[in-house]
Amino acid sequence: MSALRDRAMRWLALGYLAAALVLGGASAAGYPANYALQLVGALLIAASMWRDGGAGHRSGLGPWAMAVALLALVQFVPLPPAIWVHLPGRDRVAAGFDLLGMPRPWLTLSLSPWRSLATLAWAIPAAAVFVVMRGRHAPDWHSAARLVVVLALGSVLLGLAQQLGGGPYPYAITNYGLGPGLFANSNHQSSFLLMALALGTGAVCPVPARWDRRVMAAVCGGVLVIGVLANRSLACMALLPVEVIALVALARPDLRRAIVVGLPLLALAAIGLAVFGPIANDLTGHGAVPGISRHDFLVNGIRILRDHGVLGTGLGSFPDIYRWYEDPALAGPTFVNHAHDDLLELLIETGVFGVLAIIAFLGWFAPRAVGLWRARAGDPMAQAATIAVTVALVHSLADYPLRTAALSCLFALCCAMIAQS
């Protein structure tokens, strides 16, 4: 009976991961599906912790968890008007109450406390994946990686159908014609495919001896690469050759010394080509829509950070605060939901508390990644997971992939693999 329950828990973990990848492809849509993922995720966390009795969940992420807990708690600290009126940006709030003739009430540190609460709830699915994948009854990594690759291949096929025939789109607000697949944003589809490519490579290392398995692995990898190119995400196309070289180092340990020397140069060249090359982008202003471009988001975001960067504006408050800074003459029907630079947005919303959380995470991730790659007999799955995590972090400097439940869950899966090794 116990073995049956353990098997059921493993299948439940894989099923939840699959549901997150299929249903969690939007950051600002698909609310019923995301609410369901949050509810089931909370139940999974409780069930996993209860079955394991807390054992098997030590991961070295204690300092990061403490920093995140502090970040979450300070959002809702009630402050009297004598204090909050002196905080950055609160003069406008105070002026609003004065204009209405209302007494200034106690307010939270977050300028959008309900959005802050919703943002924290949005993180539940990723937390659930991390916890269940670290439990004693978690499925093996290769099964999880194969599941990710299968869903990624399906998303590529769906994306190609969308491009060729206007085939079904899961979300009404989406990148029509660009083949976003299971996602609302084609950039996030590309990020998903890059992460899946890394995990798929880790799952077949060392290289299979049978030729038919090598051919199958090569075909699957080729389909994922085609999917990235078909989406035309500039950031992901720049990341693609860098990742491929890193995956060669994963599959061929004898070539790592030479690759370590050339990989940073290739990365710099790819970044330079993406930012300053002939292909139009909206970061340097080439082909940018006035008021709605990464260049505008960056300029206005830096202004917001300058005014609010010490304590932050509150989790989830960016869309509300951005309206204070955008040029009214350029305002149109398209609204700004994110800074398209998650590091910048996180610093705007969380200030020094976000800085502490970032430092704590990198202080955990960087030494573990270096240790895994220096080990003579390193675990290929864990090494592949470090590549996938790096892809997500770098892409987050030009977009917001981890704000989707799907990619945050995939990120959590990779972190669980790294923590387990």
C-alpha positions in Angstrom: 0.0 0.0 0.0 2.9 2.3 0.9 4.5 1.6 -2.5 1.3 2.4 -4.3 1.0 5.7 -2.5 4.6 6.6 -3.3 4.0 5.8 -7.0 0.8 7.9 -6.9 2.8 10.8 -5.4 5.4 10.5 -8.2 2.7 10.6 -10.9 1.0 13.4 -9.2 4.2 15.5 -9.2 4.7 14.8 -12.9 1.1 15.6 -13.6 1.3 18.9 -11.8 4.4 19.9 -13.7 2.7 19.0 -17.0 -0.4 21.0 -16.0 1.8 24.0 -15.1 3.7 23.9 -18.4 0.4 23.5 -20.4 -1.8 25.9 -18.5 0.6 28.5 -17.0 1.9 30.2 -20.2 0.7 33.7 -19.5 1.7 36.3 -16.9 -1.5 38.4 -17.1 -4.1 36.0 -18.4 -5.5 32.6 -17.9 -6.6 33.5 -14.4 -8.8 30.4 -13.8 -6.0 28.0 -14.7 -3.5 29.9 -12.6 -5.8 30.1 -9.6 -6.3 26.3 -9.9 -2.5 25.8 -10.1 -2.1 27.9 -7.0 -4.7 26.0 -5.0 -3.4 22.6 -6.0 0.1 23.7 -5.5 -0.6 24.8 -1.9 -2.2 21.4 -1.3 0.8 19.6 -2.8 3.3 21.5 -0.6 1.3 20.5 2.5 1.0 16.9 1.4 4.7 16.6 0.5 5.8 18.2 3.7 3.5 16.0 5.7 4.5 12.7 4.0 8.2 13.5 4.3 8.1 15.0 7.8 10.3 17.8 6.5 13.1 15.4 5.6 14.8 15.7 2.3 14.0 19.4 1.9 17.3 20.9 3.0 18.7 22.6 -0.1 21.1 25.3 1.1 18.6 27.9 0.1 17.9 28.9 3.7 19.4 32.4 3.4 17.5 33.0 0.2 14.2 31.8 1.8 14.8 34.1 4.8 15.4 37.0 2.4 12.2 36.3 0.5 10.2 35.9 3.7 11.5 39.3 4.8 10.7 40.8 1.4 7.2 39.4 1.6 6.5 40.5 5.2 7.6 44.1 4.8 5.1 44.6 2.0 2.3 44.6 4.5 3.8 46.4 7.4 1.2 49.1 8.5 2.7 52.5 8.8 1.2 55.7 10.4 0.9 58.7 8.1 3.6 60.5 10.1 6.0 57.9 8.7 4.8 56.9 5.3 4.4 60.5 4.1 8.2 60.8 4.2 8.9 57.7 2.1 9.8 58.2 -1.6 6.9 58.8 -3.9 4.3 59.0 -1.1 3.9 62.7 -1.4 1.5 62.1 -4.4 -0.5 59.7 -2.3 -0.7 62.3 0.6 -1.7 65.0 -1.9 -4.6 62.8 -3.1 -6.0 62.4 0.4 -5.6 66.1 1.1 -7.3 67.0 -2.2 -10.3 64.8 -1.2 -10.4 66.4 2.2 -9.8 62.9 3.8 -7.6 62.2 6.8 -4.4 60.4 6.0 -4.8 56.8 7.0 -2.3 54.1 8.0 -1.0 52.5 4.8 1.3 49.6 4.0 4.8 49.9 2.7 3.6 48.6 -0.6 1.7 51.1 -2.7 -0.4 48.2 -4.1 -0.9 45.7 -1.3 -3.5 43.7 -3.1 -1.3 43.3 -6.1 1.6 42.4 -3.7 -0.6 39.6 -2.3 -1.5 38.4 -5.8 2.2 38.4 -6.8 3.1 36.2 -3.8 0.3 33.8 -4.6 1.6 33.6 -8.2 4.8 32.1 -6.8 3.0 29.1 -5.2 3.2 26.8 -8.3 7.0 27.2 -8.5 7.3 26.6 -4.8 5.2 23.5 -5.1 7.3 22.0 -7.9 10.5 22.7 -5.9 9.1 21.0 -2.8 7.6 17.9 -4.4 10.7 17.4 -6.6 12.9 17.5 -3.6 10.8 15.1 -1.6 11.7 11.5 -0.8 9.0 10.3 -3.3 9.9 12.6 -6.2 10.1 11.2 -9.7 13.5 10.7 -11.2 15.0 13.6 -13.1 15.1 11.8 -16.4 11.4 11.3 -16.3 10.8 14.9 -15.6 13.2 16.0 -18.3 11.6 13.7 -20.9 8.2 15.2 -19.9 9.5 18.7 -20.5 11.0 17.8 -23.9 7.8 16.1 -25.1 5.7 19.2 -24.1 8.2 21.5 -25.7 8.0 19.5 -29.0 4.3 19.7 -28.8 4.5 23.5 -28.3 6.8 23.8 -31.3 4.3 22.0 -33.5 1.4 24.1 -32.2 3.5 27.2 -32.8 4.2 26.2 -36.4 0.5 25.5 -36.9 -0.3 29.0 -35.6 2.2 30.5 -38.0 1.1 28.5 -41.0 -2.7 28.4 -40.6 -3.6 30.7 -37.7 -4.2 27.5 -35.7 -5.6 27.6 -32.1 -4.2 30.1 -29.7 -4.6 29.4 -25.9 -4.9 33.1 -25.1 -6.8 36.0 -26.6 -4.1 38.5 -25.9 -1.1 37.0 -27.6 1.5 37.4 -30.4 -0.6 36.4 -33.3 1.4 35.1 -36.3 4.6 34.5 -34.3 3.8 31.0 -33.1 3.8 31.4 -29.3 2.7 27.8 -28.9 1.4 27.1 -25.4 2.4 30.6 -24.3 0.8 34.1 -24.7 4.2 35.6 -25.5 6.4 34.2 -28.3 9.6 35.3 -26.3 8.5 33.0 -23.5 8.0 30.2 -25.9 11.6 30.6 -27.1 12.8 30.7 -23.5 10.9 27.5 -22.8 12.4 25.8 -25.8 16.0 26.8 -24.8 15.5 25.4 -21.3 13.9 22.2 -22.6 16.9 21.8 -25.0 19.3 22.0 -22.1 17.4 19.4 -20.0 16.9 17.1 -23.0 20.6 17.1 -23.6 21.3 16.4 -20.0 18.9 13.4 -20.2 20.8 11.8 -23.0 24.3 12.3 -21.7 26.5 10.5 -21.9 25.8 10.1 -25.6 23.8 7.0 -26.3 25.7 4.1 -27.9 22.8 3.1 -30.2 22.7 5.0 -33.4 18.9 5.2 -33.5 18.8 6.9 -30.1 21.4 9.4 -31.2 19.3 10.1 -34.3 16.2 10.6 -32.2 18.0 12.9 -29.8 19.4 14.9 -32.7 16.0 15.2 -34.4 14.3 16.4 -31.1 17.1 18.9 -30.6 16.8 20.1 -34.1 13.0 20.7 -33.8 13.6 22.7 -30.6 16.2 24.8 -32.4 13.8 25.4 -35.3 11.2 26.5 -32.9 13.5 29.1 -31.3 14.4 30.5 -34.8 10.8 30.5 -35.9 9.7 32.6 -33.0 12.3 35.3 -33.9 13.0 36.3 -30.3 16.1 38.4 -30.7 17.3 37.7 -27.1 16.8 33.9 -27.4 18.4 33.8 -30.9 21.4 35.5 -29.4 21.4 33.0 -26.5 21.0 30.0 -28.8 24.6 29.6 -30.1 26.0 30.3 -26.6 23.8 27.5 -25.2 24.7 25.1 -28.0 28.4 25.5 -27.3 27.7 25.0 -23.6 25.8 21.8 -24.4 28.7 20.6 -26.5 30.8 21.0 -23.4 28.3 19.0 -21.4 28.3 16.2 -24.0 32.1 16.3 -24.6 34.0 16.8 -21.3 37.3 16.5 -23.2 36.5 19.8 -25.0 35.6 21.8 -22.0 39.0 23.5 -21.5 38.9 25.0 -25.0 35.2 25.9 -24.7 35.7 27.7 -21.4 38.2 30.0 -23.1 36.0 30.7 -26.1 32.5 30.8 -24.6 32.7 34.2 -22.9 33.9 35.7 -26.2 31.0 34.1 -28.1 28.6 35.4 -25.4 29.9 39.0 -25.7 29.7 38.8 -29.5 26.1 37.5 -29.4 25.1 40.3 -27.0 26.8 42.9 -29.2 25.1 41.6 -32.3 21.7 41.5 -30.7 22.0 45.1 -29.3 24.1 46.8 -32.0 23.7 44.6 -35.0 21.7 45.2 -38.2 18.6 43.4 -36.9 16.0 45.9 -35.6 15.4 45.9 -31.9 13.5 48.1 -29.5 16.2 48.5 -26.9 18.5 50.9 -28.8 15.5 52.5 -30.6 15.8 50.8 -33.9 12.2 50.3 -35.2 10.7 51.1 -31.8 7.1 52.2 -31.4 7.2 55.6 -29.6 6.4 55.1 -26.0 6.1 51.3 -26.2 9.6 50.0 -26.5 12.2 48.5 -24.3 14.2 51.7 -24.6 11.3 53.7 -23.2 10.7 51.1 -20.4 14.4 51.3 -19.5 14.6 55.1 -19.4 11.4 55.5 -17.4 12.3 52.5 -15.2 15.6 54.1 -14.3 13.7 57.2 -13.3 11.4 55.2 -11.1 14.3 53.4 -9.6 16.0 56.6 -8.8 12.9 57.9 -6.9 11.8 54.7 -5.2 14.8 52.4 -5.2 15.6 52.3 -1.5 12.5 50.6 -0.1 10.6 49.9 -3.4 7.1 50.5 -4.5 5.7 47.1 -3.5 5.5 43.8 -5.3 3.2 43.9 -8.3 2.9 47.7 -8.3 4.9 48.4 -11.4 2.0 48.9 -13.8 0.4 51.4 -11.5 3.6 53.3 -10.8 4.7 53.4 -14.5 1.7 55.5 -15.4 3.2 58.3 -13.3 6.3 58.4 -15.4 5.2 57.7 -19.0 4.7 60.6 -21.4 1.0 61.4 -21.7 1.5 62.6 -25.3 2.6 59.1 -26.2 -0.1 57.2 -24.3 -2.2 54.9 -26.5 -4.4 51.8 -26.3 -1.4 49.6 -25.4 -0.6 49.5 -21.7 2.7 48.7 -20.1 2.4 45.6 -17.8 6.1 45.0 -17.1 9.5 46.7 -17.5 10.7 43.9 -19.8 13.7 43.7 -17.6 12.9 41.7 -14.6 16.0 42.7 -12.6 15.0 46.4 -13.0 11.4 45.7 -12.2 12.3 43.7 -9.1 14.6 46.5 -7.8 11.9 49.1 -8.4 9.3 47.0 -6.5 11.4 45.7 -3.7 14.4 48.0 -3.2 17.1 46.8 -0.8 15.0 43.8 0.1 15.1 42.5 -3.4 18.8 43.1 -3.6 19.3 40.9 -0.5 17.2 38.2 -2.1 19.1 38.4 -5.4 22.5 38.2 -3.6 21.3 35.2 -1.5 20.1 33.3 -4.6 23.3 34.0 -6.6 25.4 33.1 -3.5 23.7 29.7 -3.6 23.6 29.1 -7.3 27.1 30.3 -8.5 29.2 28.1 -6.1 27.0 25.0 -6.8 27.2 25.5 -10.6 30.9 25.9 -10.5 31.3 22.9 -8.3 29.1 20.8 -10.6 31.1 21.7 -13.7 34.5 21.2 -12.0 33.6 17.8 -10.7 35.3 15.0 -12.7 32.1 12.9 -12.6 29.5 15.6 -12.5 25.9 14.8 -12.9 24.9 15.7 -16.5 21.3 16.4 -15.5 22.4 18.9 -12.8 24.9 20.5 -15.2 22.2 20.9 -17.8 20.0 22.4 -15.1 22.6 25.1 -14.5 22.5 26.0 -18.2 18.7 26.2 -18.2 18.8 28.4 -15.0 21.4 30.7 -16.6 19.3 31.0 -19.8 16.3 32.1 -17.8 18.3 34.6 -15.7 19.9 36.1 -18.7 16.7 36.3 -20.7 15.1 38.0 -17.7 17.3 41.0 -18.3 15.4 41.7 -21.5 12.0 40.2 -20.7 9.9 38.6 -17.9 9.8 34.8 -18.6 9.8 33.8 -14.9 6.5 35.7 -14.3 4.7 32.9 -16.1 3.7 29.9 -13.9 5.1 27.6 -16.6 8.6 28.9 -16.7 8.8 29.7 -13.0 7.9 26.0 -12.4 10.5 24.8 -14.9 13.0 27.1 -13.2 12.1 25.6 -9.9 12.5 22.1 -11.3 16.1 23.0 -12.4 16.9 24.5 -9.0 15.7 21.3 -7.4 18.0 19.3 -9.6 20.9 21.5 -8.7 20.1 21.3 -5.0 19.8 17.5 -5.1 23.3 17.1 -6.5 
